[in-house]
């Protein structure tokens, strides 16, 4: 932050202003909202458009003594006017499409914790470091998305007073082939930043979770910056049916891998989805 110069003839006492993750997000949301308010959105129809589907995925998590987790979940997404609902958009999102920029502001649910709610039938680790460990659980978040051509930014701030964490993901997409019916393939890469509060929530060891006898010693991590790459492919049969696949590889920051409850240096996700739109 640039500090203003004092007047040469007067010394004015200054007061430190704490810049928290919430204040940073509030500033970004304010700038985004102001831009959206002064822009002219494209016309939107009030007809409800539904998307039904099922997703099967396999996740490699970073926790000690934990094998890959697999899950299968049905989902429903809906679009009406500028509103979007369903897991594709967080929980609910108000979206405005401009000439070159797409904005979305809404509410989401973020859970990357041990025993994540996104993994039904979660298999617990057999590592002693995770025996009796109490997971912090998921966050209800204020979710902001901005997309400009091939660039995409996603910001999430906890509003449930759970982790108090802020995360920011920036990525660039590169279409390889296909833009409609038939096969489509695109690659992407970017960075995923997690605030110190959020990394502490997921990987820090404090309070009742400290148990030196099990190797779960006190640990206070810093903020993390994780690079990632991935691919998305789809086969669009017609205006209604589609088959989609995805893969993501994420390299974890050392402040995460140094945690007593972490043994892996990477996270990976592989999945497929079948969708029907109406």
N, C-alpha and C positions, 0 to 999 in steps of 0.2 A: 504494500500500500504506500502511495506517495504521501509524505507528510508535508503540510503547508509550511512555508517559511514565516517566522514571527516578524512583527513590525519592528523596525530598528530602534524605535524610541520607547517600546513598551514590551514587557514580558508578561504573557498571559498564561496562567497555570493551565496545563492540559490534563484531561482525564482519559484514562485508557478505556476504549470501547471494546468489549469482548465480541469477537466475530465467531459465532458458533455456526455449526452446519445449518441450523434452522434459519439464521439470519441471512446466510448466503443463498439458501434456496428461496427465501422470501423475496430477495432482490431479483433473482432470476425469474421467478414467477411474475413479479411485478412488471419487469421488462417485457416478458412474453405476453402478458395480459394486455399491456398498453398497445403493443403491436397489433394484436388480434382485434382489439376494440376499434382501432383506427383504420383497419383494413376492411375491404369489401369481400365477404365470403361468396363462394359460388353457391348457386341455388341448390337446395337439398329437398328431396321428396320426403313426405311424411309416411310413406308406405314402409311397413316393417319388412326387413329382409333377414331371413333366418339362416344360420349355418349350424348343422348338426354333424357331429363326428365322434370318432374314437381315436385315442392316441396310445400307442405302445412304445415304451422307451426303456433304455438301460443307462444307468448313471454310475460313473465311477466317482465316489466321494473321497475326500482327503482323510477321513478319520482313521485312527489306528485300528488294526485288526478287523477292518470292515471290507467285505467283498463288494462287488458291484451290485447295485440294487436295480430290480426290474419292476415295472408297474404298467398297468393298463387302465385308462380312465376315459369315460365318455365326457363330452363337453357340448355346450350350446352357446353360440354367440348370436347377437342380434344388432341390427342397425336400424335406426329410425331418425330421419332428419340428420342433425349433426351429432346425435347421441350414439354411443357405442357401448354395448354391454357384453360381459362374458370374459373368460380367462385370456382371450386373445388381446384384450384391451385393459387388463388388470381386473377391475370389477366393473367400473363405469367410467366413461370418458366422454368429454365434450370435444369434438374435433372440428376444426375449420381448415378447409383446403383453399389456399390462395394460388396465384399463378405458378409460383415455383416452390412455395414453402407450405408444409403441413404442420399444424399445431394441434396438440391434444393435451387437455388438462382434466384430471379426474382422480379417482380413488383406486388404489391397488392393494394387493396382498403379497408380501415378500417373505419367503421362508427358505433360507439356506442353512438352517440350523440342523444339528444332530437330531434325529427323529423328526424330520421335516413332515409337515402336514401334507405336502405334495406327494408323499410316498406311502400310500396305504399298505399295511402289512409290513412296515419297516422292520428289517432284521437288525437287532442290536449287535454291537461289536462284542467280541469275546476277549478283547484286550483288557487287562486289569486297570489301565489308565482311564477307561470309560465305564468301569463298574461303579454304579451309584451316581454317575454324573448327571446333573440336572440341566437339560437343554433350556435355552432362553426362549425358544418358540418363535413364531412368526410375527410380523408387523403389519398393521394397517397403515398404508402409506398415502401420502399426497404424491401423485404420479404426473410427471410432465414429459411429453415427447415433442421433439422438434425434428422435422425431416426436410432437408434441402437437397433435391436431386438424389445423389447416391450417398449423401452423408446423413447419419441419424444420431440423435442424442436422446438419452433417456435419463431422467433424474427421479429418484425416489427418496422421500424423507418420512421417517416414522412419525405418525401422528397419534399413536396409541400409547405413548409414554412407556414403551417396552425397551427397545434398544437405543432410542434417540439418535439413530444412525442415518447418515446420508450416503447414498451411492450414486455414481454417475457413470454411464456407459456411452462411449463414443465409438462409432464404427463407420467404415466405408464399404459399400457393396460394389461388386463387379459382376454384371451379367456375362455369362460365358456363351450361352445360346438359348434360344427360345424366348418368346414373349407372349404366348397365348396358348392355344390348343396344342396338345402333344407334349413332348418333353421340354422341360425348362431346367436350367442349371445356373446357379450363381454362387460366387464365393464372397466371403467377407472377412474382415479383420479389424481389430480395434483394441481399445484398452478399457478395463473395468476398474474404477477407483472406488475404494471403500473407506469411509471415514474411520477415525480411531475408535469412536464409540461403537460403530458397527462391528469392526474386527474384534474388539473386546467382547462384545455380545456373543459372537460366534466361536472365537478361539481363545479368549482370555480365561484365566483361572483365578478366581477370587472367592472370598466368603466361604460358604459351606461347601463349595466345590473343591476346595483345597484338601488334599489327602496325600500327604507325602509317602505314606506306607504303600500306596498304589502307584506312586510315581507321578501323581498329579500335583506338582508343585505350583506355587503362585507364579503367574505369568501375565504381564501387561504388554500387549502388542501395540504397535503404532498403526497409522493408516497404511493401506495396501494399494498397490497398483499392479494389476494382473493383465498381461497381454493375452489376446485370444485370436483364434482363427476358426473358420468354419465353412461349411457348404450347405446349401439348400437345394433340393431337387424336387420336382413335381411332374406328374403326368396328368394333364387336364383332359378328361374324356369329352366333356361338353360343358354347357353353362351351369350344370348342377353338380356333377360328380368330379372328384379330384383325389389323387393319391399323392402324398407328400412325404419327403424324407429329410432328415437333418442330421448334421454332425457338428459338434463343437469341442475344441481343445483349448483349455485355459491353463496357462502357466502361473502358479501361485507365487506371490511375493514371499520373500524369506521371513518377514514378520509373521506370516501365517504358518509356514513350514517349521518354524522354530518352536511352535506350541507343543506342550507335552502330550496333547491328545491328537496330534496330526503326524502321519507317517508318509503321506504321498506329496509329491511336488506338483502334481497336475490334477485337474478335474476334466472329465470327459462326459459327453452326453451323446447318445445315438438314439434316434427314434423315427417312427413312421406314423402317419395320420391318414385316415380315410374321411373325407368330408362330403356332405351333401348340402347344397344351397337351394333355398327356395324364397 
